[in-house]
């Protein structure tokens, strides 16, 4: 195990721990191959990043390979980003392979972005494979932000072309930077 330390943007000490195989690649079978621990005032250590690797490739079966936590104030730890990887590729069959949450001013967490991958390729059968405040993907094709008003007006036509029936989508605003489309009831 190798250990290094530095200061983050808030002046807090961060301790980085890494485990490698004999070739110097990140590798560990009994836990994450790298961890970042933020040292809080008073000396407490809080896990802020973990990454699971197998022979240099981001890999973890059935659980996220990477997780980042937002460390607020002196002790609050909120999961901010989660990535599912298998043999270095984005992969998850029962949910999104990438999730990013934001904290609203009132203290509530909101899912801000998600991507669905199978074996490294964007893929989802029951909705968009990529959603976020400024992005929308449909059948491996990115729809531009300026097309969103057309999507809202022509939604039933688009759904009929795709062979789905769905309730009216809701456009969710992120405070002016764009919007994402939420799909409340998908039925093939």
ChimeraX attribute file (.defattr): number of C-alpha atoms within 10 A of each C-alpha:
attribute: neighborCount
match mode: 1-to-1
recipient: residues
	/A:1	9
	/A:2	9
	/A:3	12
	/A:4	10
	/A:5	13
	/A:6	11
	/A:7	12
	/A:8	10
	/A:9	6
	/A:10	6
	/A:11	8
	/A:12	13
	/A:13	18
	/A:14	21
	/A:15	19
	/A:16	18
	/A:17	17
	/A:18	19
	/A:19	20
	/A:20	18
	/A:21	14
	/A:22	8
	/A:23	9
	/A:24	10
	/A:25	16
	/A:26	21
	/A:27	25
	/A:28	19
	/A:29	12
	/A:30	7
	/A:31	14
	/A:32	22
	/A:33	25
	/A:34	22
	/A:35	23
	/A:36	21
	/A:37	18
	/A:38	24
	/A:39	19
	/A:40	16
	/A:41	12
	/A:42	7
	/A:43	9
	/A:44	11
	/A:45	16
	/A:46	19
	/A:47	18
	/A:48	22
	/A:49	20
	/A:50	22
	/A:51	23
	/A:52	29
	/A:53	26
	/A:54	20
	/A:55	18
	/A:56	18
	/A:57	16
	/A:58	23
	/A:59	25
	/A:60	22
	/A:61	13
	/A:62	13
	/A:63	15
	/A:64	22
	/A:65	23
	/A:66	22
	/A:67	21
	/A:68	20
	/A:69	18
	/A:70	17
	/A:71	17
	/A:72	9
	/A:73	9
	/A:74	12
	/A:75	14
	/A:76	10
	/A:77	15
	/A:78	16
	/A:79	17
	/A:80	21
	/A:81	20
	/A:82	21
	/A:83	22
	/A:84	27
	/A:85	28
	/A:86	23
	/A:87	17
	/A:88	17
	/A:89	17
	/A:90	23
	/A:91	28
	/A:92	24
	/A:93	13
	/A:94	10
	/A:95	15
	/A:96	22
	/A:97	25
	/A:98	22
	/A:99	21
	/A:100	18
	/A:101	18
	/A:102	17
	/A:103	14
	/A:104	10
	/A:105	7
	/A:106	6
	/A:107	8
	/A:108	8
	/A:109	14
	/A:110	12
	/A:111	14
	/A:112	18
	/A:113	19
	/A:114	20
	/A:115	22
	/A:116	26
	/A:117	22
	/A:118	19
	/A:119	15
	/A:120	16
	/A:121	13
	/A:122	20
	/A:123	23
	/A:124	20
	/A:125	10
	/A:126	12
	/A:127	19
	/A:128	22
	/A:129	23
	/A:130	24
	/A:131	23
	/A:132	21
	/A:133	19
	/A:134	16
	/A:135	17
	/A:136	21
	/A:137	18
	/A:138	16
	/A:139	14
	/A:140	14
	/A:141	12
	/A:142	14
	/A:143	14
	/A:144	11
	/A:145	16
	/A:146	9
	/A:147	10
	/A:148	19
	/A:149	11
	/A:150	11
	/A:151	17
	/A:152	15
	/A:153	10
	/A:154	11
	/A:155	17
	/A:156	17
	/A:157	11
	/A:158	15
	/A:159	15
	/A:160	11
	/A:161	9
	/A:162	12
	/A:163	10
	/A:164	14
	/A:165	14
	/A:166	15
	/A:167	13
	/A:168	13
	/A:169	16
	/A:170	13
	/A:171	16
	/A:172	14
	/A:173	13
	/A:174	14
	/A:175	8
	/A:176	7
	/A:177	8
	/A:178	16
	/A:179	21
	/A:180	22
	/A:181	20
	/A:182	15
	/A:183	15
	/A:184	11
	/A:185	12
	/A:186	13
	/A:187	10
	/A:188	9
